[in-house]
Amino acid sequence: MTTLNIEKHNHHGEFVLSYPGEILERGETWVCLRAVFDRKEANLGFVVFQQGDVFYEWFFSDQWYNIFQVHVGETAAIKGWYCNITRPAHIDDERVYSDDLELDVFVMPNGTIILLDEEEFAALNLSTDERMAALRAIQDIRQRVSVRDVPFTAIE
């Protein structure tokens, strides 16, 4: 098993946290990793992430987001897809990281889309180009959901 260190950076590019991910697939501009949630329970109100939940995480060096397909532990049951709006990911042989732009999209198993953290995003000091790229990323995710593009193929 080949692993990469997955890093989250804030919008200033400063390191926030890291965890390991097993490489499942890799393309020219993307990587798909498997990671196990090992932090304390996170109750977001509409979904709860628990220790042992399995995340299949897609990072893209040419997109302004990443997508985490969240499973109930080791089962096939999907809790949903957590999409972080980020600057394009940096992917190399040892790590993958991206700068989080606070704005998030959660896609429920039935395809319902929830936009999160709009106030935090609005408060960031971003260039107009970055702000527009982030908003286009939301539209791209909505489009992928509507046509059930990978990784949204399992929407009910």
C-alpha positions in Angstrom: 0.0 0.0 0.0 1.3 3.4 -1.0 0.3 6.3 1.2 0.4 10.0 0.9 0.3 12.5 3.8 -2.9 14.5 3.4 -2.5 18.1 4.6 -5.1 20.8 5.2 -3.9 24.4 5.0 -5.8 27.5 5.8 -6.5 30.2 3.2 -3.1 31.8 4.0 -1.4 28.6 3.0 -0.5 27.8 6.7 -0.5 24.2 7.9 -3.6 23.2 9.9 -3.5 19.3 10.2 -2.4 16.2 8.5 -3.3 12.5 8.3 -2.3 9.5 6.1 -4.2 8.3 3.1 -3.8 5.2 1.0 -3.5 5.8 -2.7 -6.4 4.0 -4.6 -6.1 5.7 -8.0 -4.0 8.4 -9.6 -4.4 10.4 -12.8 -2.4 13.2 -14.3 -4.2 16.0 -12.4 -5.9 14.1 -9.5 -5.5 11.4 -6.8 -8.1 9.3 -5.0 -7.1 8.3 -1.4 -8.7 6.2 1.3 -8.5 7.6 4.8 -10.0 6.6 8.1 -11.6 9.2 10.4 -9.6 9.0 13.6 -10.7 12.2 15.4 -13.4 12.6 18.0 -17.0 12.6 16.8 -18.0 15.6 14.7 -21.7 16.3 14.7 -22.5 18.8 11.9 -26.2 18.8 12.6 -27.1 17.0 9.3 -24.4 14.3 9.5 -22.2 12.9 12.2 -18.6 11.8 11.4 -17.4 9.1 13.8 -14.1 7.4 14.5 -13.7 4.6 12.0 -15.7 6.2 9.2 -14.0 5.7 5.9 -13.4 8.7 3.6 -12.6 8.2 -0.1 -11.0 11.6 -1.0 -10.5 13.0 -4.4 -8.0 15.9 -4.8 -7.5 17.8 -8.1 -4.6 20.0 -9.2 -6.9 21.6 -11.8 -10.1 22.2 -9.7 -11.0 24.5 -6.9 -12.4 21.8 -4.6 -11.8 18.4 -3.2 -14.5 15.7 -2.6 -14.8 13.3 0.3 -17.2 10.4 -0.1 -18.0 9.4 3.5 -18.9 5.8 4.4 -20.3 4.4 7.6 -17.2 2.6 8.9 -16.0 -0.1 6.5 -19.5 -0.6 5.0 -20.9 0.4 1.6 -23.4 2.7 3.3 -22.7 6.3 2.3 -23.3 9.2 4.7 -22.8 11.7 1.9 -20.1 13.7 0.1 -18.3 16.6 1.8 -16.8 19.0 -0.7 -14.2 21.6 0.4 -13.8 24.6 -1.7 -10.1 25.1 -1.9 -7.3 26.4 -4.1 -6.2 23.6 -6.6 -4.3 20.9 -4.7 -0.6 20.3 -4.8 0.1 16.6 -5.4 3.5 15.0 -5.3 5.0 11.7 -4.3 4.9 12.3 -0.5 1.9 14.5 0.1 -1.2 16.3 -1.1 -2.4 19.6 0.2 -4.7 22.4 -0.6 -5.6 25.8 0.9 -9.1 25.7 2.4 -11.3 28.6 1.5 -13.9 28.0 4.2 -16.8 27.4 1.9 -18.1 23.9 1.8 -20.8 21.8 0.0 -22.4 18.7 1.5 -24.3 16.4 -0.8 -26.8 14.1 1.0 -27.2 10.5 -0.2 -30.3 11.5 -2.0 -28.5 14.3 -3.9 -29.8 17.2 -1.8 -27.1 19.9 -1.7 -26.3 22.0 1.4 -24.0 25.1 1.1 -22.0 25.7 4.3 -19.9 28.4 5.9 -20.9 31.2 3.5 -20.3 33.9 6.2 -16.7 32.6 6.8 -16.0 32.6 3.1 -17.4 36.2 2.7 -15.1 37.4 5.5 -11.9 36.1 3.7 -9.6 38.6 2.0 -9.5 37.0 -1.4 -8.9 38.5 -4.8 -11.9 38.8 -7.1 -10.4 36.1 -9.3 -10.1 33.7 -6.4 -13.6 34.5 -5.2 -15.1 33.9 -8.7 -13.1 30.6 -9.0 -14.5 29.4 -5.7 -18.1 30.2 -6.8 -17.6 28.5 -10.1 -16.4 25.4 -8.1 -19.8 25.3 -6.5 -21.5 25.3 -9.8 -19.2 22.6 -11.1 -20.0 20.4 -8.1 -23.8 21.0 -8.6 -23.3 19.9 -12.3 -21.4 16.8 -11.3 -24.1 15.9 -8.9 -26.9 16.4 -11.4 -25.3 14.1 -14.0 -24.1 11.6 -11.3 -20.5 12.1 -12.4 -17.8 10.3 -10.3 -17.8 10.2 -7.3 -21.5 11.0 -7.2 -22.6 7.8 -9.0 -24.1 6.3 -5.9 -26.7 9.1 -5.3 -30.1 7.5 -4.6 
